[in-house]
Amino acid sequence: MKKIIGILGGMGPAATVDAMEKIIKNTSATCDQEHIPVIAISFPDIPDRTKNILSGEKSPLKQMIATLRILEDAGAQCIIMPCNTAHYWYEELKAETNVPFLNMIDITCNKVVNEGMNNIAILATTGTIKAELYQNRLTKENIKFVIPDDIQQEIIMESILAYKSGNGEKAYQLLKSIISQLKDISVENFILGCSEIPIILSRDGNHGEYIDATEELVKIAIDWC
């Protein structure tokens, strides 16, 4: 049997499904048996990551660790977590397991560095932006990046929440307005640093300017298998 990927999911549920779909899409297989075994857990009651980072509301860490234990006990041999903001707790989670735990932020930044990208905008939750998860790594690598201003960031969050509440059209229009504004200041590439954002923008197709953090994570997980 191939190695088993475990998905620590539910943050949000659609992002978990998207990760699974991307595992299938990126796996070279001609029949069911050639696909990669996956154990996915989607517990959407994990406390909100951004609310904890910004205002100290209930931490999600305890429930994420509990989910990690379930994946381990079920036989997962490699863990991925398709939620950028949750990587604020990556080191604590990694310390709780002996199973390889891939880092979505590092993997995405590796692509940026390896391909020599610059003039990049980070599209993410306010929690991810305030925690500087991407900024810290990109700064070390001397990559030029832009973060949305406060008004733009509010609109990005409105887009993400609109999608989570079922209004995909509103989510798309809001997000595209911000992308248009950022292009006007010479942004060339966009890190899709919230796992709902690639889904919101999926109607745009495979744009070379979009760096889909979920897809980059999945590709490395497949290579690991």
N, C-alpha and C positions, 0 to 999 in steps of 0.2 A: 504493500500500500504506500502511496505517496505520503509525504509529510502533511500534517493537518494544520491549516490556518485557523486560528481562533479570532473572531471579531468581537471586540469589546464595544458593543453598540448601544443604540437607543438614544444617541445624542446628535441629531434626532433620528427617529425611526426611518424616515425616507433616506437619510444619509447612509444608514446601515444597508438598506436594500441597494442603494447605488453602488456601494463598495462591492457587494456580492455580484451585481451585474457586471461590474468592471473586471472582477476576477474571471468571470466566464468569458467576457469579450476579449481579454488579453491573453487567454490561455490557448495555446495551439493544440486543438483536440479534434478528432474526427468522430468520436462517439462518447457516450456518457462516461465510460470507464477511464477515458484519458483525461478527464477533468480533475481538478484538485479538490480533495476533501476539505470542507469548510464547516466549522461549528460557529454559528452566529448567535449571540445573545443580545436582544434588544430590550433593555429595561428603561423605558422613557421616564420613569419616576426618579431617575438620578437627578439631584438638585441642579438648578441652573448654574452653569459655570461662570458666565459673565456677571451675574448678580452677586456671586460670592467674591469675585475679584474686585468688583467696583464698590460694593457696599457691605461686604462681610456677611451676607446672608449665608444660610446653611451650606457647609462644605460638601461637595460631592465625593470627596476622597474615600470615605468609609464604604459607600455603596459601590464605587468603582473597584475597590479592593475585593469586595465580596463577589462581584461579577468576575473578576480575574480568577478567583479561587474556583468558581464553577467551571470556567474554561479549562483551567489546569486539570481539574478532576475528570473532565469529560475527554481529555486526551489531546488538547491543543498543543502543538509543538512550536508554534510561532504566533505571537500576538500582534494584531494591528488594532488601532483605535482611530476610526475615521471621524474624529472630531478634533479640529485644530486647537480650540480653546482648552480642551481637556489636557493638552500637553503641558499646560502650566504645572500639572502634577506628575509629569512623566517620570522624574527622578524618583519620587516616592513610590510610584507604581512599579517601576523597574526593580527597585530594591526589595520588593515583596515577592518576586518570582525568580526562578532559575530558568524559566522559558525565555528564549530570545524575544525581545519586545522592540519592534521597529519604531523609529522616531519619524513621524510624518514631517515635522518641521525641518529636521536635518536633511531628510531625503529630498524635499522640495528645494531647499537652498543649494544642495549639491548639484541639482540640475541647472540652477541659475548660474552657479560658478563655473561648472564644466562647459556650459555652452556660451560663456562670456557675455551674458545678458547684462544690460544696464537700463537706466531710466524705467524702473519698474515701480508700479503702484501695488500696494498691499490692500486687497479687499478682504476684510475679515470682520468678525464681531468686535465690538468695542472692548470686550475682555481681552481678546488676543492682541489688539492694538495697544491697550494700556499696559499689558504685561510685557510688551516689546518682544514677543517670542520670535518673530521674524527679523525685527530691526537689529537685535543683538548680533545675530549670526551674519546678516548682510553687512553690517558695519565692520565686523572683523575682516570680512572678505573685500572691503573697499568697493562694494557694489552701490551704485547710485540708486536710491529709491525714494518714493514719495508716499506719504500717508495722507489720506483724505483730511480736509479740515473738519472742524467740529460739526458744521452744518451738513457737509457731505457724509460724515460718519453717521449722523442721526438718520439720514435717508437710507444709508446702507442697512442699518439696523431695522428700519421700518420695512425695507424690502425683505430681509430675512424673516422677520416676524409675520409679514403678510404671507410668505410662502408657507410657513409653519401652520398658519391658520387656514390654509386652503385657497388663498387667492394668488395663484401663480401669475396671472396676467399683470396684476398690480405690482407684484414683486419684480417682474421682468422690466416693466416700464421704469420703475424707480431706479433700478440698478443700471439700466442702460443710460439713463440721464447722467449718472455720475461718471460712467465710463467715458461718455462723450466729453464731459467737462475736463476730465483728466487727459484725454487725448489732446485737448486744446492747449495744454501746457507741456506738450511733447513727451508724454508718457508713451512708451512703445510696447511694454509688456505688462501683464496683470497677473499677480499671484492670486489665485482663487483660494484664499486662506480661511474659508469657512465651508464646511462640507455641504451646506445647502446651496451655495453660490453656483457650483458647476451644474446643479440640477436646474436652477433658475435660468441659467444661460444655455441650457442644452439645445434650445431651438436654433441657436446661432451656429450649430455644427462644430466641427473640430478646428477652431481658430488657433493659428500658430501663436497668436499674441497672448492666449490664455494658458496659464500654467496651473493645471488642475492638480491640487495637492493630493486629492484622493487617488487619482489615477497614478501619480508617481509612487505613492505608497504601495498601491496594489502591484505595480510592475516589479518593485523590489521584493515584495512578498512572494510573487510567483517565481522570480529568479532564485530566491532562497529555497523554495520547494524543489 
